[in-house]
Amino acid sequence: MNATEFSDLDGDALTVTTAPDGVWITCTQGPHEVTVGPLPRNDLLGALGRSSTVTSARG
């Protein structure tokens, strides 16, 4: 299992955890937390790839 965490100046966090059964994404803001997963790794990579293509096309 491997986890990477990103946080902003307000202390909100995004944690991406990879495990043999897929990818888990957790968003935390203060006492609130939501987790989704496991997401199939290839499906998530495909969605992120499509998202970055749309974003870069806008500008």
RASUL-V197335 format. One record per backbone hydrogen bond with DSSP energy under -0.5 kcal/mol. CO is the residue of the C=O (numbers start at 1). NH is the residue of the N-H. E is the energy in kcal/mol with one decimal. If there is no record, write none. Layout:
co:CO nh:NH e:E
co:CO nh:NH e:E
This chain:
co:2 nh:18 e:-3.2
co:4 nh:16 e:-2.9
co:6 nh:14 e:-2.8
co:8 nh:11 e:-1.7
co:12 nh:8 e:-1.9
co:13 nh:28 e:-2.7
co:14 nh:6 e:-2.9
co:15 nh:17 e:-0.6
co:15 nh:26 e:-2.8
co:16 nh:4 e:-2.3
co:17 nh:24 e:-3.0
co:18 nh:2 e:-2.3
co:19 nh:22 e:-1.9
co:22 nh:19 e:-2.6
co:23 nh:39 e:-2.7
co:24 nh:17 e:-3.0
co:25 nh:36 e:-2.4
co:26 nh:15 e:-3.0
co:27 nh:34 e:-2.3
co:28 nh:13 e:-2.7
co:29 nh:32 e:-2.4
co:32 nh:29 e:-2.7
co:34 nh:27 e:-2.7
co:36 nh:25 e:-2.5
co:39 nh:23 e:-2.4
co:40 nh:44 e:-2.3
co:41 nh:45 e:-2.6
co:42 nh:46 e:-2.2
co:43 nh:47 e:-2.2
co:44 nh:48 e:-2.6
co:45 nh:49 e:-2.3
co:46 nh:50 e:-2.3
co:47 nh:51 e:-2.2
co:48 nh:52 e:-2.4
co:49 nh:53 e:-1.6
co:50 nh:54 e:-2.0
co:51 nh:55 e:-2.4
co:52 nh:56 e:-2.5
co:53 nh:57 e:-1.7
co:54 nh:58 e:-1.2
co:55 nh:58 e:-0.5
co:55 nh:59 e:-1.0
